[in-house]
Amino acid sequence: MAQELKDRTMQYALSILSIVEQLSFSTSSKVVAYQLAKSGTSVGANYRAACRSRSDREFIAKMEIVLEEADETLYWLEIIEAKNWLSANIVNTVWKEGNQLTAIFVTSLKTAKAKLN
């Protein structure tokens, strides 16, 4: 499962970067693009760090960062869709994957926290 999620988060980051590359160069879209690129690529990077955790507490702390970045990425995608900067089809496909990953991370965190208690 860990390798599958590493692969999925890598593909997610690449999809996010593709969206960033399609955005126009207005001042506001540049800000959103920058934030989206940062949070969208952080999901996979932080998940990899979580996989290398030395304890359950460290895993939980790192996974909470993963979850925070995943949720932030969804927010920026919603801004892009609300502003009609890209077609809804392009954004929705990536948003759905981000939403699925977020659900997986929430479940993983709940399991890890239950195990700790």
Sequence and secondary structure as in RCSB ss.txt:
>XXXX:A:sequence
MAQELKDRTMQYALSILSIVEQLSFSTSSKVVAYQLAKSGTSVGANYRAACRSRSDREFIAKMEIVLEEADETLY
WLEIIEAKNWLSANIVNTVWKEGNQLTAIFVTSLKTAKAKLN
>XXXX:A:secstr
 HHHHHHHHHHHHHHHHHHHHHS   HHHHHHHHHHHHHHHHHHHHHHHHHT SSHHHHHHHHHHHHHHHHHHHH
HHHHHHHTTSS HHHHHHHHHHHHHHHHHHHHHHHHHHHHH 
